[in-house]
């Protein structure tokens, strides 16, 4: 599957690699979604939102069980990396460098 964020429509979507089965997973309470990474082993996706209240969130790959992971000391979180071996999530912040 291919997952992406869309800052124009403020949503997170998924489709199969051949373009079929496209689905909107999250379309509420997103301000400026940016980066997204997927952990297929654990079945989670993580994304950044650098809108009015910047945050990093996660949910299951179907969009359920959404929760905020980080919402303090953030400016414009816009890059994510997932270390599956160490079970760590890294991010870059364009405002705080």
N, C-alpha and C positions, 0 to 999 in steps of 0.2 A: 504494500500500500504506500501511497504518497500522501503525506500530511503537509499542510501549509497554513500560514496565517495571511489574512488579507486586511491591511490597514484601511483600505478604501471602503470596504463593507463591514469592517470590524467583526470578523468572524474567523473561526478555525474550521477547515474542511478536510475531507479525505476522499481519495478515489483509488481505484485499482490502477496499476501502472499502465494498463491499456485504455484508461479513461472511462471505464464503466463503473457503475455503482457509486457515483459521486454523491456525497452526503455532507450536509452542514452539521458539525458536531457541537459547536458552541457559537451562539450569536447574541447572547445577553451579557451585560456588564463587562464588555470589552471596550476599551477606549482607543488604544493605539497598539494592537498586538504586533509584535516584531518577530523575534527568533522563536524557533520551535525545535525540539529534539525528541526522539522517541526511544524508549527502552522496551524493545520487543520481548525481552526475557521476562521482565516483571509486568509488562502490559500497561505501562504508563507513558504519557506524553507530558512534557514540560514546556512552558512558553513564557515569554516576557511580555509585559504590557507597560509601555512608557508614557501613558497618558497623564491625566490630572493627578492620579494617585498611583505612581509606579509600583509594580509588583511582579513577582515571579510566581506562577501558579502551576498546578499539576492536576491531572485527571486520568482516569482509565482511558484506553484507546478509543472507547466508544463515546467519550465525553462525560461519562457519569462520575460521580464522587469527586467533583471539582473542589479544590481547596487552595488557599494561599499559602505559599511556603515562606516568602520574604516580602515584607512591605515597609521596611524601614531602611534608612541610609541608602536609598536608591535615587538616581537621577533619571537617566535614560538607559535602562538595561536593554541592550540590543544584540547581544551575542551569547550563545549558550554552547557548552560542550559537556558531554556526558562521558565519564570514565566508568565503564561497566565493570571493569576488574576491581576497582577500589570503591565502587558505589558512591561516587561523588559527582556533584553537579557544579560546573564552573560557569561564570558569566563575566561579560565585559560591560562596562558602563561608559557611554559616550560623554556624559556630563561630568562625572566625577573622575574620569580617566583611570 
